[in-house]
Amino acid sequence: MRKRSHPMRAAHAVVAAAVLATAGCDSADGGTFGRGDTGARATRPSASPTPVWDTAPDSIAAVGDSITRGFDACAVLSDCPEVSWATGSDASVNSLAVRLLGVTGAAQHSWNHAVTGARMSDLNGQVGQAVLNKPQLVTVMVGANDACRASTDEMTSVADFRGQFQDAMNTLRQALPKTEVYVSSVPNLKRLWSEGRTNPLGKQIWKLGICPSMLGDAEALDGTATRRRDAVQDRVVAYNKALAEVCAKDRRCRFDHEAVFDYRFGTEQLSHWDWFHPSRDGQARLAEIAYRAVTAKNP
């Protein structure tokens, strides 16, 4: 009897070892089960995993173009970063930074690296500056200037736009692998034309050269003008698709799912200096959209 029991005990030991090894592979502590741990430890519930996205980051850096600089929101042909949707201090805007960090926190732990006139090709350099601040969140809003060119032929190609955005994300990830990124969609330029073209002052200002690919000959409704505007609109849609696809490859990146593009803004959300850039009210709407995206439990 004693001799027959040895194979049985050996078989039991092999089965037990296999079960413990399998349990160890799935454990939260890196597979320590089955290495002398007690039965009590083996049955203890594992700790909840740390969420990938922190809905309350404690520092913010903004990159992008004139929209994030608050251009023409306070005075003609001037940046007004205090009303920026991302990092501004103006109470009427209630920027993303103020909503997340409070007034004092926003003043001490938010930075605006956006540049008026910037295109996607400039984003990598801005990100290089932003990483020096070591922010927990980076906001991105860029692309309108890639479509707003002297002609549709001069618009940034979708392939270049995508590659330049990916380069900027790579720069960020090499320096700050855990920093979160909020990416805004490019605004709907065709809606901007449809809203502003009814204003006589706006049409006169547009003649100075603001976004000529979309806003040039604002009153023209012939086939040539319509095809030109449609080409710009299609390019913006393609830009937004590229932003979404690049962002989707990064676990710590959130695209706004075209919330900015889809927002049905009116003339009150446009600067009365140029009928193109957001007014204070428009900046506040952008801040609301961003705050909802950043603080949502799910993307």
N, C-alpha and C positions, 0 to 999 in steps of 0.2 A: 504493500500500500504506500509506503513512504517513497519508493522509487517512482510509482506512477504519479505522485503528487507534484514532482518537480516540473514536468512539462506543463501541467496545468497552471502552476504558479508562474512559470515563465511566460505562458500565453497571456495570463491576466496582466502581467507586468508590461508586456509589449502593448496591449490594448490601452492600459492606463497611461502609458507614456505618450502614445499617439494622441489621446484625447487631451492631455495636458499641453502637449506641444501645440496642438491646434488652437486651444484656448489662449495660449501665450501669444500666438501670432496676432490675434485680434484685440489684445488688451491695450488699454490706453497708456500703460506705463512701459511700452516697448517690449513686451513679451517676457516678463519676469515670472509669470505663473508657472508652477511646475519646477521651480528651482529652490525647493526647500520651504516655500510659503505654506502657511497653514490653510486649512479648509476654510476658515473664517474669512481670510483675505480673498480667496478665490471666488467667494460668493458676494463680496462687497460690490455695490454698484460703482461703475466707473464715473469719473467726474465729467461734467458736461464740457464738450469741446469749446474752445474759445472762438467766438464768432469772427469770421474773416473781416466783416465790415463793422467798424465802430461808428455808431450813429451820433456820437458826441466827440468829434475830434477837438483837440485843444489848441490847434494852430492851423492857419490857412495861408496859402500863397496863391495868388491869381495870375494867370498868364492869358494873353489874348490880344485883342485889338482895341479900337477906339470905344467900343461899347463898354468894355470893362474899365476904361479910363474915364467914363462919364463925359465924353466929348460932346460939346454943344448942349449940355443939360443945364448949365448955369449961365454961360455967356457965349457969345458968338466966337467960333473958331478957337475954342479953348478947352483943354482938359479940365475935368472937375472930379478928381478921384474921390472927393468926400461923398459924392452921391453914387459911387459905384455899387452895383448890385452885389458884388462879391465881397468887397472889403471896406466900403464907405462907412462914414460916421454919421451921416445925415439922418436925423430921427424920422423924417417923412419917408425915407427909403427903407429903413430897418434892414440893412444889408444882411447877407448870409453870415458874415463874421459876427455882427452884433447879435443876431438871433442865436448863434451857437456859443459865443464866447462872452456875451455881455459887452457893454460899452468899454469898460476898462480893458477887458481881455482882448477885444478887437484892436484897440489902440496899441497894445503891447505885443500881440502875437498874430498879426496878419500883415501881409506884404503884397503890394500890387506891382507886378513886373510887366503888365500889359503895355503895349506901345501903339499909339494911334497910327493907323495905316498898315499895321502888321498883317502879313499873310502867313499861310501855313509854313512856308519856308523859313520864317523867323521864329517859329515856336521852339525849335531845339535850343537856340541861344537863350531864350527866355527861361526855359526849363533849367538850363545850366546855371542861371542866376538863382532860380527858386530853390534848388536843392541845397544851396548854401545856408538857407534859413532852416533847413530840416523840418519842414512842415508836416503835419499829420494828414493834411488834405491839400490837394492842388485842384483848383478849378480851371477849366479850359473853355474858352469861347472864342473861336476863330474860324474864318472861312468866308465871311461876307466879302472881304476884299479880294479873295481869289476869284470870285464871280463878278465883282464890280470892277470891270476893266474898260478900257477905251472901246473895245469891240469884243464880240464873242470869241473871236480867234485868239485873243490874248488871255482868256480865262485859263487858270491852272488846270492841267489835265487831271482826271480822276486818279490815274496811276501815280502821278507825282504827289498829289494831295495825300493819298493813302500812305505812300512811302515816307513822306515827310512827317506825318503824324506818328507812324511806327518808329521812326528814328527818335522823335522826342520822347515817346514812351520808353524806348530802350535806354535813353540817357537817364531818365528818371529812375528806372528800375535798377540800373547799375549802381546808382548812388543810394537810393532809398527803396529797397525792395518791399517795404511794408506800408509805404505812404499810399493813402487812398486818392483816387482821381474821380472828380465829377466832370463829365463832358457835356456841354450844352450843344444842342443842334444848331445849325446855321439858321437864322431867321428867314421867314418867308418874304423874299424881296418883291415878289409879284404882288402880294397883298399890300406891301408898303406903297408900291406904285399906285394901286387902285384906291388906296385911302388918301394919299397926298395929292394926287392929280386934280382933285376937286378944289384945291386951295390955290388961288391966284398967286399968292406970295410964294408958296412952295414951288410952284412950277417955274417961277422966275429964278429962284435960288438954284434949282436943279440945272438950269441952263449954264451955271458956272462950272459944271463938270462933275457933279456928285453922281456916282454910280452910273455912268453913261450907258453901259451895256443894258441896263434895265430902265433907267429913268430918262435917258435921252429922248427927245421928241415926244414928251409925255402925252401930248394930245393926239398923236398919230395912232390911228386904229386900222391902218391898211394891213395887207398881208405880210409885207416885209417887216413892219414893226411888231406885229403879233408873233411872227416866227422868231424874231430876235428875243423877245421877252420869254417865249416858251423855251428857247435854248438855254437862257440863263436859269430859268426855273428848273429845268431838267438837270442842269449841272448841280444846282444846290441840293436837289433830291439825291443825286448820286454822291455828293459830298457827305450827306448825312448817313447814307448807307455805309460808306467807308468808315466814318467815325464809329458807327455802331459795331461794325465787324471787327475793327482793331480793338476796340474797348472790350468786346465780348471775350477776347482771348486772355484777358487779365482778370484774375479773381477779385482784385481790389479796384476795379474800374467800373463806374456806373454811367451809362449814357442816359439822357433824359427821355429816351423813347419818343423823340421829336416833339416834346411838350412845348418848347420855344417855337419851333417851326409851326406848330398847329395853333398856337395862341392867337385868338382873333382880336388883335389889338386895333384900337381906333386912333383918331387924331389926338386924343388926350394923352396917349402913351408915346407920342412923337414930339421931338424937340420942335418948338416953334421958331427956332433959329434956322433950321434946315429941313424940317419935315422928313428926316431920314433916321437920325439917331434917336435913342430913347430919351424921353423927358424924365423928370424925377419920378413921375407916376409909372412910366414904362420901366424904369430901373427897379422900382418897388415890385412890379409884377414879376420881373426876372428873379428877384431875390426870393419871392414866394415859391416859384417853380423849383428853384435850386434847393431851397430848404426842405420841401416835400420829398425831393429825390434823395437827399443826403440822409434824412432822418427816417426814411421808410425802413421797416424791418426787412422787407424783401425788395430786391431791385425792381 
